[in-house]
Amino acid sequence: MAHKIVKSKKFLKNVLDILGYLEKEWGLKAAVNFQRILDEKIAGLSLHPKIGITTSKSKNIRKLTITKHNKVYYQIKGKMITILTLFESKQNPKRNKYE
């Protein structure tokens, strides 16, 4: 049975920021492609919630690589998965509170 996916406000803001950047710098096609990949990975997460690896700071938080530059951090509680954030690896790593 699939898990319910809940997306945090922070995650949604991160997605909008990255999509805006991609569209500005690389064009609409790149932004649409990224959104498609993100949606597919999150849909797969619903069916296979433990596909992501646990983070170094918390065994309750997992990360899933979306692209080589983007990772989703999430938490599983029962049959619910909360997507916490989308972290762009080119950012200052000290800003990543999960690693």
mmCIF file as gemmi writes it, N, C-alpha and C atoms, coordinates in Angstrom:
data_model
loop_
_atom_site.group_PDB
_atom_site.id
_atom_site.type_symbol
_atom_site.label_atom_id
_atom_site.label_alt_id
_atom_site.label_comp_id
_atom_site.label_asym_id
_atom_site.label_entity_id
_atom_site.label_seq_id
_atom_site.pdbx_PDB_ins_code
_atom_site.Cartn_x
_atom_site.Cartn_y
_atom_site.Cartn_z
_atom_site.occupancy
_atom_site.B_iso_or_equiv
_atom_site.pdbx_formal_charge
_atom_site.auth_seq_id
_atom_site.auth_asym_id
_atom_site.pdbx_PDB_model_num
ATOM 1 N N . MET Axp A 1 ? 0.828 -1.18 0 1 0 ? 1 A 1
ATOM 2 C CA . MET Axp A 1 ? 0 0 0 1 0 ? 1 A 1
ATOM 3 C C . MET Axp A 1 ? 0.877 1.251 0 1 0 ? 1 A 1
ATOM 4 N N . ALA Axp A 2 ? 0.514 2.216 -0.797 1 0 ? 2 A 1
ATOM 5 C CA . ALA Axp A 2 ? 1.298 3.437 -0.947 1 0 ? 2 A 1
ATOM 6 C C . ALA Axp A 2 ? 1.178 4.328 0.281 1 0 ? 2 A 1
ATOM 7 N N . HIS Axp A 3 ? 2.274 4.988 0.588 1 0 ? 3 A 1
ATOM 8 C CA . HIS Axp A 3 ? 2.294 5.95 1.674 1 0 ? 3 A 1
ATOM 9 C C . HIS Axp A 3 ? 1.736 7.291 1.185 1 0 ? 3 A 1
ATOM 10 N N . LYS Axp A 4 ? 1.147 8.045 2.092 1 0 ? 4 A 1
ATOM 11 C CA . LYS Axp A 4 ? 0.664 9.382 1.766 1 0 ? 4 A 1
ATOM 12 C C . LYS Axp A 4 ? 1.854 10.332 1.806 1 0 ? 4 A 1
ATOM 13 N N . ILE Axp A 5 ? 1.944 11.204 0.815 1 0 ? 5 A 1
ATOM 14 C CA . ILE Axp A 5 ? 3.023 12.191 0.733 1 0 ? 5 A 1
ATOM 15 C C . ILE Axp A 5 ? 2.492 13.55 1.177 1 0 ? 5 A 1
ATOM 16 N N . VAL Axp A 6 ? 3.206 14.18 2.112 1 0 ? 6 A 1
ATOM 17 C CA . VAL Axp A 6 ? 2.891 15.529 2.567 1 0 ? 6 A 1
ATOM 18 C C . VAL Axp A 6 ? 4.126 16.384 2.283 1 0 ? 6 A 1
ATOM 19 N N . LYS Axp A 7 ? 3.931 17.51 1.628 1 0 ? 7 A 1
ATOM 20 C CA . LYS Axp A 7 ? 5.05 18.395 1.266 1 0 ? 7 A 1
ATOM 21 C C . LYS Axp A 7 ? 5.038 19.619 2.173 1 0 ? 7 A 1
ATOM 22 N N . SER Axp A 8 ? 6.169 19.879 2.816 1 0 ? 8 A 1
ATOM 23 C CA . SER Axp A 8 ? 6.269 21.033 3.712 1 0 ? 8 A 1
ATOM 24 C C . SER Axp A 8 ? 6.306 22.33 2.904 1 0 ? 8 A 1
ATOM 25 N N . LYS Axp A 9 ? 6.012 23.444 3.575 1 0 ? 9 A 1
ATOM 26 C CA . LYS Axp A 9 ? 6.072 24.765 2.933 1 0 ? 9 A 1
ATOM 27 C C . LYS Axp A 9 ? 7.496 25.062 2.474 1 0 ? 9 A 1
ATOM 28 N N . LYS Axp A 10 ? 8.468 24.666 3.276 1 0 ? 10 A 1
ATOM 29 C CA . LYS Axp A 10 ? 9.876 24.892 2.913 1 0 ? 10 A 1
ATOM 30 C C . LYS Axp A 10 ? 10.223 24.152 1.619 1 0 ? 10 A 1
ATOM 31 N N . PHE Axp A 11 ? 9.784 22.905 1.516 1 0 ? 11 A 1
ATOM 32 C CA . PHE Axp A 11 ? 10.037 22.131 0.306 1 0 ? 11 A 1
ATOM 33 C C . PHE Axp A 11 ? 9.411 22.826 -0.908 1 0 ? 11 A 1
ATOM 34 N N . LEU Axp A 12 ? 8.159 23.239 -0.782 1 0 ? 12 A 1
ATOM 35 C CA . LEU Axp A 12 ? 7.474 23.888 -1.908 1 0 ? 12 A 1
ATOM 36 C C . LEU Axp A 12 ? 8.177 25.179 -2.319 1 0 ? 12 A 1
ATOM 37 N N . LYS Axp A 13 ? 8.661 25.949 -1.345 1 0 ? 13 A 1
ATOM 38 C CA . LYS Axp A 13 ? 9.404 27.176 -1.661 1 0 ? 13 A 1
ATOM 39 C C . LYS Axp A 13 ? 10.706 26.836 -2.388 1 0 ? 13 A 1
ATOM 40 N N . ASN Axp A 14 ? 11.413 25.817 -1.895 1 0 ? 14 A 1
ATOM 41 C CA . ASN Axp A 14 ? 12.663 25.393 -2.542 1 0 ? 14 A 1
ATOM 42 C C . ASN Axp A 14 ? 12.429 24.983 -3.991 1 0 ? 14 A 1
ATOM 43 N N . VAL Axp A 15 ? 11.35 24.249 -4.232 1 0 ? 15 A 1
ATOM 44 C CA . VAL Axp A 15 ? 11.025 23.805 -5.591 1 0 ? 15 A 1
ATOM 45 C C . VAL Axp A 15 ? 10.769 25.011 -6.483 1 0 ? 15 A 1
ATOM 46 N N . LEU Axp A 16 ? 9.977 25.959 -6.019 1 0 ? 16 A 1
ATOM 47 C CA . LEU Axp A 16 ? 9.69 27.158 -6.822 1 0 ? 16 A 1
ATOM 48 C C . LEU Axp A 16 ? 10.964 27.94 -7.114 1 0 ? 16 A 1
ATOM 49 N N . ASP Axp A 17 ? 11.838 28.059 -6.125 1 0 ? 17 A 1
ATOM 50 C CA . ASP Axp A 17 ? 13.109 28.77 -6.327 1 0 ? 17 A 1
ATOM 51 C C . ASP Axp A 17 ? 13.961 28.091 -7.391 1 0 ? 17 A 1
ATOM 52 N N . ILE Axp A 18 ? 14.078 26.775 -7.31 1 0 ? 18 A 1
ATOM 53 C CA . ILE Axp A 18 ? 14.908 26.035 -8.27 1 0 ? 18 A 1
ATOM 54 C C . ILE Axp A 18 ? 14.286 26.08 -9.667 1 0 ? 18 A 1
ATOM 55 N N . LEU Axp A 19 ? 12.97 25.923 -9.745 1 0 ? 19 A 1
ATOM 56 C CA . LEU Axp A 19 ? 12.317 25.997 -11.063 1 0 ? 19 A 1
ATOM 57 C C . LEU Axp A 19 ? 12.494 27.376 -11.689 1 0 ? 19 A 1
ATOM 58 N N . GLY Axp A 20 ? 12.385 28.417 -10.884 1 0 ? 20 A 1
ATOM 59 C CA . GLY Axp A 20 ? 12.598 29.771 -11.383 1 0 ? 20 A 1
ATOM 60 C C . GLY Axp A 20 ? 14.01 29.967 -11.899 1 0 ? 20 A 1
ATOM 61 N N . TYR Axp A 21 ? 14.983 29.476 -11.141 1 0 ? 21 A 1
ATOM 62 C CA . TYR Axp A 21 ? 16.378 29.569 -11.564 1 0 ? 21 A 1
ATOM 63 C C . TYR Axp A 21 ? 16.6 28.809 -12.867 1 0 ? 21 A 1
ATOM 64 N N . LEU Axp A 22 ? 16.109 27.571 -12.931 1 0 ? 22 A 1
ATOM 65 C CA . LEU Axp A 22 ? 16.304 26.763 -14.138 1 0 ? 22 A 1
ATOM 66 C C . LEU Axp A 22 ? 15.692 27.424 -15.362 1 0 ? 22 A 1
ATOM 67 N N . GLU Axp A 23 ? 14.484 27.956 -15.199 1 0 ? 23 A 1
ATOM 68 C CA . GLU Axp A 23 ? 13.825 28.596 -16.34 1 0 ? 23 A 1
ATOM 69 C C . GLU Axp A 23 ? 14.596 29.83 -16.788 1 0 ? 23 A 1
ATOM 70 N N . LYS Axp A 24 ? 15.062 30.612 -15.831 1 0 ? 24 A 1
ATOM 71 C CA . LYS Axp A 24 ? 15.807 31.841 -16.161 1 0 ? 24 A 1
ATOM 72 C C . LYS Axp A 24 ? 17.138 31.534 -16.839 1 0 ? 24 A 1
ATOM 73 N N . GLU Axp A 25 ? 17.879 30.571 -16.288 1 0 ? 25 A 1
ATOM 74 C CA . GLU Axp A 25 ? 19.227 30.286 -16.78 1 0 ? 25 A 1
ATOM 75 C C . GLU Axp A 25 ? 19.277 29.283 -17.931 1 0 ? 25 A 1
ATOM 76 N N . TRP Axp A 26 ? 18.358 28.317 -17.948 1 0 ? 26 A 1
ATOM 77 C CA . TRP Axp A 26 ? 18.446 27.222 -18.904 1 0 ? 26 A 1
ATOM 78 C C . TRP Axp A 26 ? 17.218 27.055 -19.789 1 0 ? 26 A 1
ATOM 79 N N . GLY Axp A 27 ? 16.144 27.796 -19.479 1 0 ? 27 A 1
ATOM 80 C CA . GLY Axp A 27 ? 14.953 27.74 -20.314 1 0 ? 27 A 1
ATOM 81 C C . GLY Axp A 27 ? 13.844 26.897 -19.716 1 0 ? 27 A 1
ATOM 82 N N . LEU Axp A 28 ? 12.659 27.079 -20.261 1 0 ? 28 A 1
ATOM 83 C CA . LEU Axp A 28 ? 11.468 26.393 -19.774 1 0 ? 28 A 1
ATOM 84 C C . LEU Axp A 28 ? 11.605 24.87 -19.859 1 0 ? 28 A 1
ATOM 85 N N . LYS Axp A 29 ? 12.224 24.381 -20.915 1 0 ? 29 A 1
ATOM 86 C CA . LYS Axp A 29 ? 12.366 22.934 -21.09 1 0 ? 29 A 1
ATOM 87 C C . LYS Axp A 29 ? 13.136 22.305 -19.925 1 0 ? 29 A 1
ATOM 88 N N . ALA Axp A 30 ? 14.193 22.958 -19.468 1 0 ? 30 A 1
ATOM 89 C CA . ALA Axp A 30 ? 14.98 22.433 -18.345 1 0 ? 30 A 1
ATOM 90 C C . ALA Axp A 30 ? 14.154 22.416 -17.066 1 0 ? 30 A 1
ATOM 91 N N . ALA Axp A 31 ? 13.37 23.46 -16.833 1 0 ? 31 A 1
ATOM 92 C CA . ALA Axp A 31 ? 12.527 23.528 -15.638 1 0 ? 31 A 1
ATOM 93 C C . ALA Axp A 31 ? 11.458 22.431 -15.668 1 0 ? 31 A 1
ATOM 94 N N . VAL Axp A 32 ? 10.822 22.25 -16.81 1 0 ? 32 A 1
ATOM 95 C CA . VAL Axp A 32 ? 9.791 21.222 -16.957 1 0 ? 32 A 1
ATOM 96 C C . VAL Axp A 32 ? 10.399 19.832 -16.77 1 0 ? 32 A 1
ATOM 97 N N . ASN Axp A 33 ? 11.578 19.617 -17.304 1 0 ? 33 A 1
ATOM 98 C CA . ASN Axp A 33 ? 12.253 18.325 -17.171 1 0 ? 33 A 1
ATOM 99 C C . ASN Axp A 33 ? 12.582 18.046 -15.705 1 0 ? 33 A 1
ATOM 100 N N . PHE Axp A 34 ? 13.08 19.055 -15 1 0 ? 34 A 1
ATOM 101 C CA . PHE Axp A 34 ? 13.39 18.878 -13.583 1 0 ? 34 A 1
ATOM 102 C C . PHE Axp A 34 ? 12.115 18.54 -12.796 1 0 ? 34 A 1
ATOM 103 N N . GLN Axp A 35 ? 11.029 19.251 -13.08 1 0 ? 35 A 1
ATOM 104 C CA . GLN Axp A 35 ? 9.758 19 -12.384 1 0 ? 35 A 1
ATOM 105 C C . GLN Axp A 35 ? 9.28 17.57 -12.633 1 0 ? 35 A 1
ATOM 106 N N . ARG Axp A 36 ? 9.439 17.093 -13.853 1 0 ? 36 A 1
ATOM 107 C CA . ARG Axp A 36 ? 9.033 15.726 -14.193 1 0 ? 36 A 1
ATOM 108 C C . ARG Axp A 36 ? 9.849 14.711 -13.397 1 0 ? 36 A 1
ATOM 109 N N . ILE Axp A 37 ? 11.157 14.891 -13.348 1 0 ? 37 A 1
ATOM 110 C CA . ILE Axp A 37 ? 12.04 13.985 -12.612 1 0 ? 37 A 1
ATOM 111 C C . ILE Axp A 37 ? 11.686 13.997 -11.128 1 0 ? 37 A 1
ATOM 112 N N . LEU Axp A 38 ? 11.477 15.189 -10.574 1 0 ? 38 A 1
ATOM 113 C CA . LEU Axp A 38 ? 11.126 15.327 -9.17 1 0 ? 38 A 1
ATOM 114 C C . LEU Axp A 38 ? 9.816 14.602 -8.866 1 0 ? 38 A 1
ATOM 115 N N . ASP Axp A 39 ? 8.808 14.813 -9.696 1 0 ? 39 A 1
ATOM 116 C CA . ASP Axp A 39 ? 7.509 14.164 -9.498 1 0 ? 39 A 1
ATOM 117 C C . ASP Axp A 39 ? 7.62 12.642 -9.568 1 0 ? 39 A 1
ATOM 118 N N . GLU Axp A 40 ? 8.401 12.136 -10.512 1 0 ? 40 A 1
ATOM 119 C CA . GLU Axp A 40 ? 8.575 10.69 -10.653 1 0 ? 40 A 1
ATOM 120 C C . GLU Axp A 40 ? 9.261 10.091 -9.423 1 0 ? 40 A 1
ATOM 121 N N . LYS Axp A 41 ? 10.303 10.758 -8.939 1 0 ? 41 A 1
ATOM 122 C CA . LYS Axp A 41 ? 11.035 10.247 -7.771 1 0 ? 41 A 1
ATOM 123 C C . LYS Axp A 41 ? 10.146 10.258 -6.532 1 0 ? 41 A 1
ATOM 124 N N . ILE Axp A 42 ? 9.358 11.311 -6.363 1 0 ? 42 A 1
ATOM 125 C CA . ILE Axp A 42 ? 8.475 11.387 -5.194 1 0 ? 42 A 1
ATOM 126 C C . ILE Axp A 42 ? 7.367 10.344 -5.296 1 0 ? 42 A 1
ATOM 127 N N . ALA Axp A 43 ? 6.851 10.117 -6.479 1 0 ? 43 A 1
ATOM 128 C CA . ALA Axp A 43 ? 5.837 9.068 -6.662 1 0 ? 43 A 1
ATOM 129 C C . ALA Axp A 43 ? 6.417 7.7 -6.307 1 0 ? 43 A 1
ATOM 130 N N . GLY Axp A 44 ? 7.653 7.453 -6.698 1 0 ? 44 A 1
ATOM 131 C CA . GLY Axp A 44 ? 8.322 6.196 -6.357 1 0 ? 44 A 1
ATOM 132 C C . GLY Axp A 44 ? 8.551 6.07 -4.859 1 0 ? 44 A 1
ATOM 133 N N . LEU Axp A 45 ? 8.812 7.19 -4.217 1 0 ? 45 A 1
ATOM 134 C CA . LEU Axp A 45 ? 9.009 7.22 -2.775 1 0 ? 45 A 1
ATOM 135 C C . LEU Axp A 45 ? 7.751 6.773 -2.042 1 0 ? 45 A 1
ATOM 136 N N . SER Axp A 46 ? 6.606 7.11 -2.582 1 0 ? 46 A 1
ATOM 137 C CA . SER Axp A 46 ? 5.333 6.707 -1.992 1 0 ? 46 A 1
ATOM 138 C C . SER Axp A 46 ? 5.207 5.187 -1.931 1 0 ? 46 A 1
ATOM 139 N N . LEU Axp A 47 ? 5.714 4.517 -2.949 1 0 ? 47 A 1
ATOM 140 C CA . LEU Axp A 47 ? 5.643 3.054 -2.999 1 0 ? 47 A 1
ATOM 141 C C . LEU Axp A 47 ? 6.816 2.37 -2.3 1 0 ? 47 A 1
ATOM 142 N N . HIS Axp A 48 ? 7.963 3.032 -2.276 1 0 ? 48 A 1
ATOM 143 C CA . HIS Axp A 48 ? 9.182 2.463 -1.688 1 0 ? 48 A 1
ATOM 144 C C . HIS Axp A 48 ? 9.811 3.498 -0.753 1 0 ? 48 A 1
ATOM 145 N N . PRO Axp A 49 ? 9.232 3.717 0.414 1 0 ? 49 A 1
ATOM 146 C CA . PRO Axp A 49 ? 9.66 4.82 1.281 1 0 ? 49 A 1
ATOM 147 C C . PRO Axp A 49 ? 11.081 4.706 1.829 1 0 ? 49 A 1
ATOM 148 N N . LYS Axp A 50 ? 11.616 3.526 1.895 1 0 ? 50 A 1
ATOM 149 C CA . LYS Axp A 50 ? 12.963 3.378 2.462 1 0 ? 50 A 1
ATOM 150 C C . LYS Axp A 50 ? 14.055 3.353 1.403 1 0 ? 50 A 1
ATOM 151 N N . ILE Axp A 51 ? 13.725 3.827 0.204 1 0 ? 51 A 1
ATOM 152 C CA . ILE Axp A 51 ? 14.716 3.853 -0.877 1 0 ? 51 A 1
ATOM 153 C C . ILE Axp A 51 ? 15.838 4.858 -0.587 1 0 ? 51 A 1
ATOM 154 N N . GLY Axp A 52 ? 15.512 5.915 0.125 1 0 ? 52 A 1
ATOM 155 C CA . GLY Axp A 52 ? 16.522 6.912 0.484 1 0 ? 52 A 1
ATOM 156 C C . GLY Axp A 52 ? 17.389 6.421 1.628 1 0 ? 52 A 1
ATOM 157 N N . ILE Axp A 53 ? 18.579 6.984 1.737 1 0 ? 53 A 1
ATOM 158 C CA . ILE Axp A 53 ? 19.495 6.577 2.805 1 0 ? 53 A 1
ATOM 159 C C . ILE Axp A 53 ? 19.334 7.502 4.011 1 0 ? 53 A 1
ATOM 160 N N . THR Axp A 54 ? 19.614 6.964 5.191 1 0 ? 54 A 1
ATOM 161 C CA . THR Axp A 54 ? 19.511 7.779 6.4 1 0 ? 54 A 1
ATOM 162 C C . THR Axp A 54 ? 20.616 8.827 6.402 1 0 ? 54 A 1
ATOM 163 N N . THR Axp A 55 ? 20.331 9.944 7.037 1 0 ? 55 A 1
ATOM 164 C CA . THR Axp A 55 ? 21.308 11.031 7.088 1 0 ? 55 A 1
ATOM 165 C C . THR Axp A 55 ? 22.272 10.815 8.245 1 0 ? 55 A 1
ATOM 166 N N . SER Axp A 56 ? 23.361 11.547 8.21 1 0 ? 56 A 1
ATOM 167 C CA . SER Axp A 56 ? 24.393 11.38 9.235 1 0 ? 56 A 1
ATOM 168 C C . SER Axp A 56 ? 23.973 11.952 10.586 1 0 ? 56 A 1
ATOM 169 N N . LYS Axp A 57 ? 23.066 12.922 10.598 1 0 ? 57 A 1
ATOM 170 C CA . LYS Axp A 57 ? 22.651 13.539 11.862 1 0 ? 57 A 1
ATOM 171 C C . LYS Axp A 57 ? 21.438 12.887 12.497 1 0 ? 57 A 1
ATOM 172 N N . SER Axp A 58 ? 20.616 12.196 11.712 1 0 ? 58 A 1
ATOM 173 C CA . SER Axp A 58 ? 19.403 11.608 12.271 1 0 ? 58 A 1
ATOM 174 C C . SER Axp A 58 ? 19.023 10.348 11.513 1 0 ? 58 A 1
ATOM 175 N N . LYS Axp A 59 ? 18.767 9.304 12.256 1 0 ? 59 A 1
ATOM 176 C CA . LYS Axp A 59 ? 18.336 8.044 11.635 1 0 ? 59 A 1
ATOM 177 C C . LYS Axp A 59 ? 16.871 8.119 11.201 1 0 ? 59 A 1
ATOM 178 N N . ASN Axp A 60 ? 16.15 9.158 11.635 1 0 ? 60 A 1
ATOM 179 C CA . ASN Axp A 60 ? 14.74 9.327 11.289 1 0 ? 60 A 1
ATOM 180 C C . ASN Axp A 60 ? 14.536 10.14 10.005 1 0 ? 60 A 1
ATOM 181 N N . ILE Axp A 61 ? 15.606 10.756 9.522 1 0 ? 61 A 1
ATOM 182 C CA . ILE Axp A 61 ? 15.533 11.562 8.304 1 0 ? 61 A 1
ATOM 183 C C . ILE Axp A 61 ? 16.284 10.819 7.207 1 0 ? 61 A 1
ATOM 184 N N . ARG Axp A 62 ? 15.684 10.754 6.033 1 0 ? 62 A 1
ATOM 185 C CA . ARG Axp A 62 ? 16.311 10.09 4.888 1 0 ? 62 A 1
ATOM 186 C C . ARG Axp A 62 ? 16.497 11.094 3.758 1 0 ? 62 A 1
ATOM 187 N N . LYS Axp A 63 ? 17.439 10.788 2.867 1 0 ? 63 A 1
ATOM 188 C CA . LYS Axp A 63 ? 17.637 11.647 1.694 1 0 ? 63 A 1
ATOM 189 C C . LYS Axp A 63 ? 17.548 10.801 0.438 1 0 ? 63 A 1
ATOM 190 N N . LEU Axp A 64 ? 17.021 11.445 -0.591 1 0 ? 64 A 1
ATOM 191 C CA . LEU Axp A 64 ? 16.866 10.81 -1.893 1 0 ? 64 A 1
ATOM 192 C C . LEU Axp A 64 ? 17.453 11.746 -2.934 1 0 ? 64 A 1
ATOM 193 N N . THR Axp A 65 ? 18.369 11.246 -3.726 1 0 ? 65 A 1
ATOM 194 C CA . THR Axp A 65 ? 18.977 12.053 -4.778 1 0 ? 65 A 1
ATOM 195 C C . THR Axp A 65 ? 17.988 12.195 -5.931 1 0 ? 65 A 1
ATOM 196 N N . ILE Axp A 66 ? 17.739 13.438 -6.312 1 0 ? 66 A 1
ATOM 197 C CA . ILE Axp A 66 ? 16.846 13.74 -7.434 1 0 ? 66 A 1
ATOM 198 C C . ILE Axp A 66 ? 17.685 13.908 -8.698 1 0 ? 66 A 1
ATOM 199 N N . THR Axp A 67 ? 18.675 14.784 -8.633 1 0 ? 67 A 1
ATOM 200 C CA . THR Axp A 67 ? 19.682 14.929 -9.69 1 0 ? 67 A 1
ATOM 201 C C . THR Axp A 67 ? 21.028 15.002 -8.97 1 0 ? 67 A 1
ATOM 202 N N . LYS Axp A 68 ? 22.105 15.078 -9.69 1 0 ? 68 A 1
ATOM 203 C CA . LYS Axp A 68 ? 23.4 15.107 -9.009 1 0 ? 68 A 1
ATOM 204 C C . LYS Axp A 68 ? 23.568 16.356 -8.146 1 0 ? 68 A 1
ATOM 205 N N . HIS Axp A 69 ? 22.754 17.387 -8.384 1 0 ? 69 A 1
ATOM 206 C CA . HIS Axp A 69 ? 22.852 18.62 -7.606 1 0 ? 69 A 1
ATOM 207 C C . HIS Axp A 69 ? 21.714 18.82 -6.609 1 0 ? 69 A 1
ATOM 208 N N . ASN Axp A 70 ? 20.724 17.943 -6.599 1 0 ? 70 A 1
ATOM 209 C CA . ASN Axp A 70 ? 19.539 18.15 -5.759 1 0 ? 70 A 1
ATOM 210 C C . ASN Axp A 70 ? 19.166 16.892 -4.993 1 0 ? 70 A 1
ATOM 211 N N . LYS Axp A 71 ? 18.895 17.09 -3.702 1 0 ? 71 A 1
ATOM 212 C CA . LYS Axp A 71 ? 18.487 15.983 -2.841 1 0 ? 71 A 1
ATOM 213 C C . LYS Axp A 71 ? 17.244 16.382 -2.061 1 0 ? 71 A 1
ATOM 214 N N . VAL Axp A 72 ? 16.343 15.427 -1.882 1 0 ? 72 A 1
ATOM 215 C CA . VAL Axp A 72 ? 15.141 15.621 -1.081 1 0 ? 72 A 1
ATOM 216 C C . VAL Axp A 72 ? 15.388 14.963 0.27 1 0 ? 72 A 1
ATOM 217 N N . TYR Axp A 73 ? 15.032 15.673 1.336 1 0 ? 73 A 1
ATOM 218 C CA . TYR Axp A 73 ? 15.096 15.125 2.687 1 0 ? 73 A 1
ATOM 219 C C . TYR Axp A 73 ? 13.675 14.888 3.158 1 0 ? 73 A 1
ATOM 220 N N . TYR Axp A 74 ? 13.443 13.706 3.74 1 0 ? 74 A 1
ATOM 221 C CA . TYR Axp A 74 ? 12.086 13.342 4.137 1 0 ? 74 A 1
ATOM 222 C C . TYR Axp A 74 ? 12.092 12.497 5.399 1 0 ? 74 A 1
ATOM 223 N N . GLN Axp A 75 ? 10.908 12.386 5.991 1 0 ? 75 A 1
ATOM 224 C CA . GLN Axp A 75 ? 10.728 11.627 7.215 1 0 ? 75 A 1
ATOM 225 C C . GLN Axp A 75 ? 9.518 10.71 7.055 1 0 ? 75 A 1
ATOM 226 N N . ILE Axp A 76 ? 9.638 9.499 7.55 1 0 ? 76 A 1
ATOM 227 C CA . ILE Axp A 76 ? 8.545 8.518 7.492 1 0 ? 76 A 1
ATOM 228 C C . ILE Axp A 76 ? 7.942 8.396 8.89 1 0 ? 76 A 1
ATOM 229 N N . LYS Axp A 77 ? 6.629 8.534 8.966 1 0 ? 77 A 1
ATOM 230 C CA . LYS Axp A 77 ? 5.902 8.306 10.227 1 0 ? 77 A 1
ATOM 231 C C . LYS Axp A 77 ? 4.675 7.481 9.889 1 0 ? 77 A 1
ATOM 232 N N . GLY Axp A 78 ? 4.735 6.202 10.221 1 0 ? 78 A 1
ATOM 233 C CA . GLY Axp A 78 ? 3.623 5.307 9.897 1 0 ? 78 A 1
ATOM 234 C C . GLY Axp A 78 ? 3.458 5.195 8.394 1 0 ? 78 A 1
ATOM 235 N N . LYS Axp A 79 ? 2.268 5.527 7.903 1 0 ? 79 A 1
ATOM 236 C CA . LYS Axp A 79 ? 1.975 5.47 6.463 1 0 ? 79 A 1
ATOM 237 C C . LYS Axp A 79 ? 2.05 6.855 5.814 1 0 ? 79 A 1
ATOM 238 N N . MET Axp A 80 ? 2.729 7.797 6.488 1 0 ? 80 A 1
ATOM 239 C CA . MET Axp A 80 ? 2.858 9.147 5.957 1 0 ? 80 A 1
ATOM 240 C C . MET Axp A 80 ? 4.331 9.511 5.779 1 0 ? 80 A 1
ATOM 241 N N . ILE Axp A 81 ? 4.635 10.111 4.635 1 0 ? 81 A 1
ATOM 242 C CA . ILE Axp A 81 ? 5.979 10.605 4.346 1 0 ? 81 A 1
ATOM 243 C C . ILE Axp A 81 ? 5.887 12.121 4.253 1 0 ? 81 A 1
ATOM 244 N N . THR Axp A 82 ? 6.696 12.804 5.061 1 0 ? 82 A 1
ATOM 245 C CA . THR Axp A 82 ? 6.747 14.265 5.005 1 0 ? 82 A 1
ATOM 246 C C . THR Axp A 82 ? 8.018 14.668 4.28 1 0 ? 82 A 1
ATOM 247 N N . ILE Axp A 83 ? 7.851 15.363 3.164 1 0 ? 83 A 1
ATOM 248 C CA . ILE Axp A 83 ? 8.995 15.885 2.418 1 0 ? 83 A 1
ATOM 249 C C . ILE Axp A 83 ? 9.397 17.177 3.12 1 0 ? 83 A 1
ATOM 250 N N . LEU Axp A 84 ? 10.595 17.202 3.693 1 0 ? 84 A 1
ATOM 251 C CA . LEU Axp A 84 ? 11.03 18.329 4.508 1 0 ? 84 A 1
ATOM 252 C C . LEU Axp A 84 ? 11.632 19.462 3.695 1 0 ? 84 A 1
ATOM 253 N N . THR Axp A 85 ? 12.541 19.113 2.801 1 0 ? 85 A 1
ATOM 254 C CA . THR Axp A 85 ? 13.213 20.152 2.022 1 0 ? 85 A 1
ATOM 255 C C . THR Axp A 85 ? 13.828 19.566 0.761 1 0 ? 85 A 1
ATOM 256 N N . LEU Axp A 86 ? 14.122 20.443 -0.163 1 0 ? 86 A 1
ATOM 257 C CA . LEU Axp A 86 ? 14.876 20.119 -1.372 1 0 ? 86 A 1
ATOM 258 C C . LEU Axp A 86 ? 16.152 20.927 -1.275 1 0 ? 86 A 1
ATOM 259 N N . PHE Axp A 87 ? 17.285 20.254 -1.177 1 0 ? 87 A 1
ATOM 260 C CA . PHE Axp A 87 ? 18.56 20.942 -0.981 1 0 ? 87 A 1
ATOM 261 C C . PHE Axp A 87 ? 19.385 20.878 -2.251 1 0 ? 87 A 1
ATOM 262 N N . GLU Axp A 88 ? 19.836 22.026 -2.686 1 0 ? 88 A 1
ATOM 263 C CA . GLU Axp A 88 ? 20.669 22.146 -3.879 1 0 ? 88 A 1
ATOM 264 C C . GLU Axp A 88 ? 22.118 22.079 -3.416 1 0 ? 88 A 1
ATOM 265 N N . SER Axp A 89 ? 22.87 21.096 -3.879 1 0 ? 89 A 1
ATOM 266 C CA . SER Axp A 89 ? 24.208 20.817 -3.347 1 0 ? 89 A 1
ATOM 267 C C . SER Axp A 89 ? 25.245 21.897 -3.636 1 0 ? 89 A 1
ATOM 268 N N . LYS Axp A 90 ? 24.951 22.841 -4.494 1 0 ? 90 A 1
ATOM 269 C CA . LYS Axp A 90 ? 25.892 23.929 -4.754 1 0 ? 90 A 1
ATOM 270 C C . LYS Axp A 90 ? 25.8 25.008 -3.673 1 0 ? 90 A 1
ATOM 271 N N . GLN Axp A 91 ? 24.785 24.902 -2.8 1 0 ? 91 A 1
ATOM 272 C CA . GLN Axp A 91 ? 24.671 25.828 -1.687 1 0 ? 91 A 1
ATOM 273 C C . GLN Axp A 91 ? 25.767 25.547 -0.67 1 0 ? 91 A 1
ATOM 274 N N . ASN Axp A 92 ? 25.932 26.453 0.251 1 0 ? 92 A 1
ATOM 275 C CA . ASN Axp A 92 ? 26.866 26.262 1.334 1 0 ? 92 A 1
ATOM 276 C C . ASN Axp A 92 ? 26.442 25.028 2.134 1 0 ? 92 A 1
ATOM 277 N N . PRO Axp A 93 ? 27.274 23.999 2.217 1 0 ? 93 A 1
ATOM 278 C CA . PRO Axp A 93 ? 26.902 22.772 2.926 1 0 ? 93 A 1
ATOM 279 C C . PRO Axp A 93 ? 26.559 23.008 4.397 1 0 ? 93 A 1
ATOM 280 N N . LYS Axp A 94 ? 27.053 24.081 4.99 1 0 ? 94 A 1
ATOM 281 C CA . LYS Axp A 94 ? 26.757 24.381 6.39 1 0 ? 94 A 1
ATOM 282 C C . LYS Axp A 94 ? 25.283 24.75 6.569 1 0 ? 94 A 1
ATOM 283 N N . ARG Axp A 95 ? 24.616 25.106 5.482 1 0 ? 95 A 1
ATOM 284 C CA . ARG Axp A 95 ? 23.179 25.428 5.552 1 0 ? 95 A 1
ATOM 285 C C . ARG Axp A 95 ? 22.315 24.18 5.589 1 0 ? 95 A 1
ATOM 286 N N . ASN Axp A 96 ? 22.904 23.026 5.328 1 0 ? 96 A 1
ATOM 287 C CA . ASN Axp A 96 ? 22.149 21.769 5.331 1 0 ? 96 A 1
ATOM 288 C C . ASN Axp A 96 ? 22.116 21.211 6.752 1 0 ? 96 A 1
ATOM 289 N N . LYS Axp A 97 ? 20.999 21.387 7.434 1 0 ? 97 A 1
ATOM 290 C CA . LYS Axp A 97 ? 20.907 20.954 8.825 1 0 ? 97 A 1
ATOM 291 C C . LYS Axp A 97 ? 20.732 19.451 8.983 1 0 ? 97 A 1
ATOM 292 N N . TYR Axp A 98 ? 20.608 18.722 7.886 1 0 ? 98 A 1
ATOM 293 C CA . TYR Axp A 98 ? 20.399 17.276 7.948 1 0 ? 98 A 1
ATOM 294 C C . TYR Axp A 98 ? 21.676 16.461 7.758 1 0 ? 98 A 1
ATOM 295 N N . GLU Axp A 99 ? 22.746 17.104 7.35 1 0 ? 99 A 1
ATOM 296 C CA . GLU Axp A 99 ? 24.008 16.381 7.119 1 0 ? 99 A 1
ATOM 297 C C . GLU Axp A 99 ? 25.106 16.939 7.992 1 0 ? 99 A 1
